[in-house]
Structure formats: structure tokens, C-alpha cells
Amino acid sequence: MTTTPTPPPPPAADAVLEALAEVLEVRRHADADDSYVAALHHKGLNRILEKVGEEATETLLAAKDAGYENDAAKRQALVAETADLWFHSLVMLSHLGLDHRPVMDELARRFGVSGHAEKAARTGA
Ligand SMILES: N=c1c2ncn([C@@H]3O[C@H](COP(=O)(O)OP(=O)(O)OP(=O)(O)O)[C@@H](O)[C@H]3O)c2ncn1[C@@H]1O[C@H](COP(=O)(O)O)[C@@H](O)[C@H]1O
């Protein structure tokens, strides 16, 4: 009798990006038949960018649909679409030899810097 292996428990929320980065790195070199991520890498950069574009469009449509209503199903749909967008963005970074870490570093560098102040420093406005 064959038994289905139990999937590993998901990592704690703050460790998800680190754990996912490790999985994505391994999957870059996996067999396309065994892995959705590997299949994307095999299809190449243009297909990955198409997916990012599709997921961005689906995210903004879900946001429009959710609007300011407090509809739990619509809000959950928006969360799911945003997760798809973030996931495919991470695959894009991985395909180009990057990961979430420099993005997090960039957000950290910007933390506490007002967008208005940053723009004024950049444009002299
Ligand atoms: N987080 C995700 C994740 N989020 C979304 N997806 C997949 O992204 C795809 C989204 O595509 P669409 O909704 O556009 O639907 P689709 O028609 O199936 O996709 P296409 O045929 O158009 O490419 C679905 O197949 C989802 O399953 C993900 N696939 C994988 N992961 C993570 O990546 C890991 C490695 O995955 P594999 O490479 O498949 O082992 C997994 O363990 C997860 O942790």
C-alpha cells in the first residue's frame, strides 16, 4: 500500500520569505515536469514576465472588486491575488540571480524617509 507523504509544516510567517528563497533556488535546477517553478524557468524570462503582468492585472481587478466593502470573500480573493503577484515577482528575481533580500534592504533603507521628502531631495522640488 502506498501512502501519501505528509507535507512539511509551513514556516513561521516571518521566516516564509527566507524559506521560499531557498526552495526557489533549488527549483531553478529541477525537472520541469516535477516543479511549477522549474517549468517557469525552462520557459524563460519572457514567460515569467508575462506571469508577473497577468498577476498584477488580476490583483488590481481584485482590489477594484473588493473596493471599500467589508466583504470577507472579496478581501480574501485580493489577498490570494497579491500572494500570486509576490510569488511570481520572487520567481522573476530568482531567474535573474536575485532574491528578496536586497529588496528588503532597500525598503529598510527607505524606512522612515517620507516619500515627499525623498522626492524633493531627488528633484529639488
Ligand atoms: N507559493 C507558490 C505559489 N503560488 C502560486 N503558485 C502557482 O502559480 C500558478 C498561478 O497560475 P495561474 O493562477 O495563472 O494558473 P495556471 O493557469 O495554473 O498557470 P499557467 O498555466 O498560466 O502558468 C498556479 O499553478 C499556482 O499553483 C505557486 N507555486 C508554488 N509556490 C511555492 O513554490 C514552491 C515550489 O513549487 P513547485 O516548483 O511547484 O514545487 C511551493 O512549495 C510553494 O511554496
Ligand as a Chemical Component Dictionary entry (heavy atoms), coordinates in Angstrom:
data_LIG
# 
_chem_comp.id                   LIG 
_chem_comp.type                 NON-POLYMER 
_chem_comp.pdbx_formal_charge   0 
_chem_comp.three_letter_code    LIG 
# 
loop_
_chem_comp_atom.comp_id 
_chem_comp_atom.atom_id 
_chem_comp_atom.alt_atom_id 
_chem_comp_atom.type_symbol 
_chem_comp_atom.charge 
_chem_comp_atom.model_Cartn_x 
_chem_comp_atom.model_Cartn_y 
_chem_comp_atom.model_Cartn_z 
_chem_comp_atom.pdbx_ordinal 
LIG N1  N1  N 0 3.828  29.893 -3.474  1  
LIG C1  C1  C 0 3.738  29.222 -4.507  2  
LIG C2  C2  C 0 2.738  29.517 -5.495  3  
LIG N2  N2  N 0 1.788  30.472 -5.562  4  
LIG C3  C3  C 0 1.146  30.270 -6.736  5  
LIG N3  N3  N 0 1.660  29.208 -7.387  6  
LIG C4  C4  C 0 1.227  28.642 -8.657  7  
LIG O1  O1  O 0 1.141  29.687 -9.601  8  
LIG C5  C5  C 0 0.213  29.315 -10.583 9  
LIG C6  C6  C 0 -0.684 30.519 -10.817 10 
LIG O2  O2  O 0 -1.050 30.444 -12.063 11 
LIG P1  P1  P 0 -2.479 30.847 -12.571 12 
LIG O3  O3  O 0 -3.411 31.166 -11.480 13 
LIG O4  O4  O 0 -2.255 31.898 -13.577 14 
LIG O5  O5  O 0 -2.999 29.495 -13.156 15 
LIG P2  P2  P 0 -2.393 28.471 -14.168 16 
LIG O6  O6  O 0 -3.317 28.515 -15.315 17 
LIG O7  O7  O 0 -2.295 27.179 -13.395 18 
LIG O8  O8  O 0 -0.917 28.943 -14.596 19 
LIG P3  P3  P 0 -0.280 28.958 -16.080 20 
LIG O9  O9  O 0 -0.544 27.612 -16.723 21 
LIG O10 O10 O 0 -0.910 30.114 -16.800 22 
LIG O11 O11 O 0 1.196  29.198 -15.867 23 
LIG C7  C7  C 0 -0.590 28.116 -10.070 24 
LIG O12 O12 O 0 -0.174 26.949 -10.721 25 
LIG C8  C8  C 0 -0.189 28.082 -8.599  26 
LIG O13 O13 O 0 -0.185 26.771 -8.057  27 
LIG C9  C9  C 0 2.660  28.705 -6.654  28 
LIG N4  N4  N 0 3.509  27.664 -6.886  29 
LIG C10 C10 C 0 4.450  27.402 -5.951  30 
LIG N5  N5  N 0 4.598  28.140 -4.777  31 
LIG C11 C11 C 0 5.693  27.849 -3.815  32 
LIG O14 O14 O 0 6.806  27.355 -4.544  33 
LIG C12 C12 C 0 7.183  26.086 -4.018  34 
LIG C13 C13 C 0 7.757  25.252 -5.132  35 
LIG O15 O15 O 0 6.723  24.918 -6.058  36 
LIG P4  P4  P 0 6.994  23.846 -7.204  37 
LIG O16 O16 O 0 8.073  24.385 -8.015  38 
LIG O17 O17 O 0 5.714  23.672 -7.980  39 
LIG O18 O18 O 0 7.383  22.578 -6.474  40 
LIG C14 C14 C 0 5.913  25.517 -3.390  41 
LIG O19 O19 O 0 6.209  24.575 -2.391  42 
LIG C15 C15 C 0 5.297  26.777 -2.803  43 
LIG O20 O20 O 0 5.933  27.081 -1.556  44 
# 
loop_
_chem_comp_bond.comp_id 
_chem_comp_bond.atom_id_1 
_chem_comp_bond.atom_id_2 
_chem_comp_bond.value_order 
_chem_comp_bond.pdbx_ordinal 
LIG N1  C1  DOUB 1  
LIG C1  C2  SING 2  
LIG C1  N5  SING 3  
LIG C2  N2  SING 4  
LIG C2  C9  DOUB 5  
LIG N2  C3  DOUB 6  
LIG C3  N3  SING 7  
LIG N3  C4  SING 8  
LIG N3  C9  SING 9  
LIG C4  O1  SING 10 
LIG C4  C8  SING 11 
LIG O1  C5  SING 12 
LIG C5  C6  SING 13 
LIG C5  C7  SING 14 
LIG C6  O2  SING 15 
LIG O2  P1  SING 16 
LIG P1  O3  DOUB 17 
LIG P1  O4  SING 18 
LIG P1  O5  SING 19 
LIG O5  P2  SING 20 
LIG P2  O6  DOUB 21 
LIG P2  O7  SING 22 
LIG P2  O8  SING 23 
LIG O8  P3  SING 24 
LIG P3  O9  DOUB 25 
LIG P3  O10 SING 26 
LIG P3  O11 SING 27 
LIG C7  O12 SING 28 
LIG C7  C8  SING 29 
LIG C8  O13 SING 30 
LIG C9  N4  SING 31 
LIG N4  C10 DOUB 32 
LIG C10 N5  SING 33 
LIG N5  C11 SING 34 
LIG C11 O14 SING 35 
LIG C11 C15 SING 36 
LIG O14 C12 SING 37 
LIG C12 C13 SING 38 
LIG C12 C14 SING 39 
LIG C13 O15 SING 40 
LIG O15 P4  SING 41 
LIG P4  O16 DOUB 42 
LIG P4  O17 SING 43 
LIG P4  O18 SING 44 
LIG C14 O19 SING 45 
LIG C14 C15 SING 46 
LIG C15 O20 SING 47 
# 
